[in-house]
Amino acid sequence: MTTKQYRKASAEIKRQYRRKMRKQRPLLTRVGLPVVLTILVAACGVSIIKNKVELEHKKQELAAIEEQAALLEAENASYQSILDEEDERRYMERIATERLGYAYPDERRFYDTVQIS
């Protein structure tokens, strides 16, 4: 037998063995593996979509929190400017008269009691 004939015979034996093994494989391996892989790919796809939706929701939350932080920083800056005022006594007097309704002992205040309906 020559080398060429030996190779052909060897290749034929391998083909026959593969065919035999393919027929002998359990149904679970032939059908189940693709089904399991399909389910796995679908589960990964659902997980990716779910994560994208959650990411979008978290981005919206972050934007709302950043907006709230900006408002609080502006409020904090206004309080800081009040604290940094040199004439704190004048500020306290203004708050007492405008917001709290206080008056000096010799001061007369007139209030409009007529209600227009």
TIDO-218353 format. One record per residue (C-alpha): x, y, z; residue in one letter; residue number from 0. Coordinates in nm, 4 decimals. Example, Ala and Ser with C-alpha at 12.3 -4.5 7.8 and 13.67 -1.06 7.14 Angstrom:
+----------+----------+----------+--------+-----+
:        X :        Y :        Z : residu : num :
+----------+----------+----------+--------+-----+
:   1.2300 :  -0.4500 :   0.7800 :      a :   0 :
:   1.3670 :  -0.1060 :   0.7140 :      s :   1 :
+----------+----------+----------+--------+-----+
This chain:
+----------+----------+----------+--------+-----+
:        X :        Y :        Z : residu : num :
+----------+----------+----------+--------+-----+
:   0.0000 :   0.0000 :   0.0000 :      m :   0 :
:   0.1380 :   0.3367 :  -0.0971 :      t :   1 :
:   0.1352 :   0.6490 :   0.1148 :      t :   2 :
:  -0.1342 :   0.8045 :  -0.1003 :      k :   3 :
:  -0.3609 :   0.5019 :  -0.0696 :      q :   4 :
:  -0.2934 :   0.4861 :   0.3041 :      y :   5 :
:  -0.3990 :   0.8491 :   0.3483 :      r :   6 :
:  -0.7197 :   0.7924 :   0.1481 :      k :   7 :
:  -0.8054 :   0.4863 :   0.3538 :      a :   8 :
:  -0.7286 :   0.6686 :   0.6752 :      s :   9 :
:  -0.9452 :   0.9658 :   0.5731 :      a :  10 :
:  -1.2308 :   0.7295 :   0.4787 :      e :  11 :
:  -1.2090 :   0.5510 :   0.8133 :      i :  12 :
:  -1.2197 :   0.8871 :   0.9934 :      k :  13 :
:  -1.5276 :   0.9951 :   0.7928 :      r :  14 :
:  -1.7063 :   0.6717 :   0.8694 :      q :  15 :
:  -1.6183 :   0.7046 :   1.2382 :      y :  16 :
:  -1.7493 :   1.0606 :   1.2488 :      r :  17 :
:  -2.0759 :   0.9592 :   1.0801 :      r :  18 :
:  -2.1154 :   0.6729 :   1.3240 :      k :  19 :
:  -2.0457 :   0.8993 :   1.6219 :      m :  20 :
:  -2.2826 :   1.1643 :   1.4889 :      r :  21 :
:  -2.5618 :   0.9105 :   1.4709 :      k :  22 :
:  -2.4795 :   0.7828 :   1.8187 :      q :  23 :
:  -2.4844 :   1.1255 :   1.9858 :      r :  24 :
:  -2.7722 :   1.1625 :   2.2266 :      p :  25 :
:  -3.0681 :   1.3703 :   2.1187 :      l :  26 :
:  -2.9988 :   1.6108 :   2.4029 :      l :  27 :
:  -2.6578 :   1.6943 :   2.2587 :      t :  28 :
:  -2.7848 :   1.7369 :   1.9025 :      r :  29 :
:  -3.0970 :   1.9357 :   1.9841 :      v :  30 :
:  -3.0504 :   2.0507 :   2.3432 :      g :  31 :
:  -2.7237 :   2.2346 :   2.2982 :      l :  32 :
:  -2.8563 :   2.4765 :   2.0342 :      p :  33 :
:  -3.1709 :   2.5327 :   2.2429 :      v :  34 :
:  -2.9640 :   2.6034 :   2.5551 :      v :  35 :
:  -2.7380 :   2.8398 :   2.3618 :      l :  36 :
:  -3.0403 :   3.0203 :   2.2135 :      t :  37 :
:  -3.1926 :   3.0641 :   2.5598 :      i :  38 :
:  -2.8592 :   3.1880 :   2.6927 :      l :  39 :
:  -2.8251 :   3.4459 :   2.4147 :      v :  40 :
:  -3.1855 :   3.5605 :   2.4689 :      a :  41 :
:  -3.1257 :   3.5957 :   2.8434 :      a :  42 :
:  -2.8133 :   3.8029 :   2.7762 :      c :  43 :
:  -3.0094 :   4.0251 :   2.5373 :      g :  44 :
:  -3.2854 :   4.0801 :   2.7946 :      v :  45 :
:  -3.0236 :   4.1584 :   3.0586 :      s :  46 :
:  -2.8542 :   4.4136 :   2.8325 :      i :  47 :
:  -3.1851 :   4.5854 :   2.7538 :      i :  48 :
:  -3.2792 :   4.5897 :   3.1223 :      k :  49 :
:  -2.9423 :   4.7443 :   3.2118 :      n :  50 :
:  -2.9822 :   5.0133 :   2.9441 :      k :  51 :
:  -3.3256 :   5.1074 :   3.0779 :      v :  52 :
:  -3.1904 :   5.1205 :   3.4326 :      e :  53 :
:  -2.8952 :   5.3322 :   3.3155 :      l :  54 :
:  -3.1332 :   5.5819 :   3.1519 :      e :  55 :
:  -3.3366 :   5.5983 :   3.4737 :      h :  56 :
:  -3.0225 :   5.6588 :   3.6795 :      k :  57 :
:  -2.9122 :   5.9344 :   3.4391 :      k :  58 :
:  -3.2460 :   6.1088 :   3.4912 :      q :  59 :
:  -3.2082 :   6.0751 :   3.8679 :      e :  60 :
:  -2.8570 :   6.2174 :   3.8466 :      l :  61 :
:  -2.9790 :   6.5162 :   3.6442 :      a :  62 :
:  -3.2512 :   6.5847 :   3.9038 :      a :  63 :
:  -3.0020 :   6.5586 :   4.1893 :      i :  64 :
:  -2.7537 :   6.7876 :   4.0125 :      e :  65 :
:  -3.0305 :   7.0431 :   3.9575 :      e :  66 :
:  -3.1255 :   7.0241 :   4.3248 :      q :  67 :
:  -2.7596 :   7.0608 :   4.4220 :      a :  68 :
:  -2.7299 :   7.3737 :   4.2069 :      a :  69 :
:  -3.0359 :   7.5249 :   4.3776 :      l :  70 :
:  -2.8969 :   7.4436 :   4.7207 :      l :  71 :
:  -2.5599 :   7.5920 :   4.6296 :      e :  72 :
:  -2.7311 :   7.9138 :   4.5171 :      a :  73 :
:  -2.9262 :   7.9259 :   4.8421 :      e :  74 :
:  -2.6071 :   7.8601 :   5.0350 :      n :  75 :
:  -2.4335 :   8.1436 :   4.8498 :      a :  76 :
:  -2.7123 :   8.3831 :   4.9438 :      s :  77 :
:  -2.6830 :   8.2796 :   5.3092 :      y :  78 :
:  -2.3073 :   8.3202 :   5.2912 :      q :  79 :
:  -2.3437 :   8.6720 :   5.1512 :      s :  80 :
:  -2.5724 :   8.7548 :   5.4430 :      i :  81 :
:  -2.3174 :   8.6212 :   5.6871 :      l :  82 :
:  -2.0393 :   8.8126 :   5.5134 :      d :  83 :
:  -2.2202 :   9.1470 :   5.5376 :      e :  84 :
:  -2.0273 :   9.3998 :   5.7355 :      e :  85 :
:  -2.3343 :   9.5723 :   5.8713 :      d :  86 :
:  -2.5042 :   9.2785 :   6.0394 :      e :  87 :
:  -2.7017 :   9.5058 :   6.2739 :      r :  88 :
:  -2.8696 :   9.6781 :   5.9783 :      r :  89 :
:  -2.9578 :   9.3405 :   5.8315 :      y :  90 :
:  -3.1122 :   9.2258 :   6.1611 :      m :  91 :
:  -3.3146 :   9.5468 :   6.1864 :      e :  92 :
:  -3.4439 :   9.5030 :   5.8333 :      r :  93 :
:  -3.5535 :   9.1441 :   5.9022 :      i :  94 :
:  -3.7171 :   9.2466 :   6.2306 :      a :  95 :
:  -3.9178 :   9.5282 :   6.0735 :      t :  96 :
:  -4.0034 :   9.3721 :   5.7379 :      e :  97 :
:  -4.0653 :   9.0082 :   5.8223 :      r :  98 :
:  -4.1383 :   8.9977 :   6.1929 :      l :  99 :
:  -4.3364 :   9.3218 :   6.2201 :      g : 100 :
:  -4.1288 :   9.4738 :   6.5009 :      y : 101 :
:  -4.1066 :   9.8510 :   6.5518 :      a : 102 :
:  -3.9058 :  10.0932 :   6.7612 :      y : 103 :
:  -4.0750 :  10.2218 :   7.0791 :      p : 104 :
:  -4.1215 :  10.5735 :   6.9428 :      d : 105 :
:  -4.2148 :  10.4586 :   6.5913 :      e : 106 :
:  -4.5738 :  10.4790 :   6.4671 :      r : 107 :
:  -4.6997 :  10.2243 :   6.2184 :      r : 108 :
:  -5.0122 :  10.2597 :   6.0141 :      f : 109 :
:  -5.1864 :   9.9584 :   5.8693 :      y : 110 :
:  -5.4470 :   9.9570 :   5.5974 :      d : 111 :
:  -5.7500 :   9.7774 :   5.7393 :      t : 112 :
:  -5.9787 :   9.8304 :   5.4409 :      v : 113 :
:  -6.0223 :   9.5087 :   5.2514 :      q : 114 :
:  -6.1113 :   9.5363 :   4.8870 :      i : 115 :
:  -6.3252 :   9.2487 :   4.7632 :      s : 116 :
+----------+----------+----------+--------+-----+
